[in-house]
């Protein structure tokens, strides 16, 4: 049962062909088998998941229509609230931080019939690096090769989905945090347009965070198929009174005239790209061409280096005032990634922050103009194959190498546009590969449609058993 995609699970539960309890028990058995090796699921919610499944089965037996995600087990990143469960952020200091209510996306998935089955691992406080290792729960292992990182910061969700411990994962992304682990683990992921999914980032108290946390961070689903990703997208989208930023934009926009034009950039900024990654982008471009898209290689994306500098400086400026206290929560070595980032992009003063906000808007305008000409952009998720765990925290060279490799993820988060990461088959060394499709604001539908064409031609890679 754990091999089934979310769409098949939900259809079978709604039709009475499977009970929700059977589905949950099947996934709990898979977690018992796999999680000791993968260490992706942190707080297992077995009793709660079984109770939710029994309630779904009771409602179906009574003739009640169930939701579009009926019985689908999903994991939730350790920084996203589940009612009655600690939101630990991976640090021992927050072990008792019990959530009084579900976060907005958790509530939406639950209302659609999905069943939260456990929290999932992430880097401590989402700040300790790209590799998924938390002070409280330890390292999550890439199921394809434990000597490679599963990526992050939503690495626990990617591994859980890739190995069949859950059909969906709920992560978040402020610079690649669902897309990178998706690419490293062979699954798909969606980073929506800023404002597409309602959220509430007041995880640690009544006060809202600063502009970087408000506008860079978006919740995003991970799944094994694009159809599952689409179903999660339809469930999570839409406004909510708790989020004044959320926009009631249509889920599906008007069709565009003629063949859809796709810009292809294999080496954003010209900083170098691994030959394997370049070949993968080229193969994806050919597959889209065969599907009828007007595929054009273009020189570059707009203002990449300027955007990356502003992105990093804006983020470190926001948390610099609290950094002396926050670093104490990260554990031994957990502060190295941020320390190294601050050396490359020091915090701005008040005048510098005002200038950064203007630069932010100006770069967003440049991207809007670019995407007006090219409705889709095809490029790498990470310009290298999966790297070793903790490279970004080892030294300045390692941090800079990782920051460079994830540059297209960072800049697309900075400008707030949607992107879908989709698998593109195994590389010669057996590791998974993937690309991302970036679209106009609020045109996730175009990204998902193109990703479906790639999946139709290149197939899926998971679920898999973890490799020793």
ABEGO torsion letter per residue (X at the ends): XAABBAAAAAAAAAAGABBAAAAAAAAAAAAAAAAAAAGABABBBAAAAAAAAAAAAAAAAAGBBBBAABGBBBBBBAABBBBGBBBAGGBAAAAABBBABBBAAAAAAAAAGBBBAEBBBBBBGGAAEABBBBAAAEBBBBAABAABBAEOAAAAAAAAAAAGABABBBBBBAGGAAAAAAAAAGBBBBBBBBGABBBBABAAEABBBBAAAAAABBBBBBBABAAAAAAAAAAABEBBAABAABBBBBABBBBBBEBBBBBBBABBGGAEBBAAAAAAAAAAAAAAAAAGBBBBBBABBBGAAAAAAAAAAAAAAAAAAAAAAAAAAAEBGAAAAAAAAAAABBBBBAAAAAAAAAAAAAAAAAAAAAAAABABBBBBABABBBBBBGAAAABAAAAAAAAAAAAAAAAAAAAGBBBBBBBAEBBAAGBBBBBBBBBBBGAAAAAAAAAAAAAAAAEBAOBBBBBX
